[in-house]
Structures are given as structure tokens and as C-alpha cells.
Amino acid sequence: MTLVRKAMAENFTSNPMRIISAFCRDTIPGKVYIEARRADDVVKACNGLAGVYARQTTSLHLIPISEMA
């Protein structure tokens, strides 16, 4: 299941996905960037996706807000 399909399926439930945006770049293979307020929301979004191994917050690389602008 892709991230977009998962977000659309959970959008109208009582517990929707809390991600703001998600993207990948062709120049950086194997990386997916997911924007959310909390790291737990990113882990929840990644659970059940094939090939995504962010199962806990310690495996995430958080980018400072000052670098995201």
C-alpha cells in the first residue's frame, strides 16, 4: 500500500493520518521525506508500507525546522 492510498483510506476515519506532506527526490534514491509535527506520526504513517523500515522514532533522521524553509 502506498503512502497516498493509506492517507486517503484513513482520512475519513476517527483516527486520520497526521502527516502534512510527503515526497521523494529522484536524485536521492531510497529516501522518503515525510513532514509531520511529531516523529510518532511519521512512524505510524510508515507502518505497513513495503520497503519502509522506520519502525521506531530512533531510526528517523529529524531535520531542523530552520533547514526546511
ChimeraX attribute file (.defattr): number of C-alpha atoms within 10 A of each C-alpha:
attribute: neighborCount
match mode: 1-to-1
recipient: residues
	/A:1	8
	/A:2	10
	/A:3	17
	/A:4	12
	/A:5	10
	/A:6	16
	/A:7	15
	/A:8	12
	/A:9	12
	/A:10	14
	/A:11	13
	/A:12	10
	/A:13	9
	/A:14	7
	/A:15	8
	/A:16	14
	/A:17	19
	/A:18	18
	/A:19	17
	/A:20	11
	/A:21	10
	/A:22	13
	/A:23	10
	/A:24	12
	/A:25	10
	/A:26	7
	/A:27	7
	/A:28	8
	/A:29	8
	/A:30	10
	/A:31	12
	/A:32	12
	/A:33	14
	/A:34	19
	/A:35	18
	/A:36	16
	/A:37	10
	/A:38	12
	/A:39	18
	/A:40	15
	/A:41	17
	/A:42	24
	/A:43	19
	/A:44	16
	/A:45	22
	/A:46	20
	/A:47	14
	/A:48	15
	/A:49	13
	/A:50	10
	/A:51	8
	/A:52	13
	/A:53	13
	/A:54	17
	/A:55	16
	/A:56	14
	/A:57	15
	/A:58	9
	/A:59	10
	/A:60	14
	/A:61	10
	/A:62	13
	/A:63	10
	/A:64	8
	/A:65	7
	/A:66	6
	/A:67	6
	/A:68	7
	/A:69	5
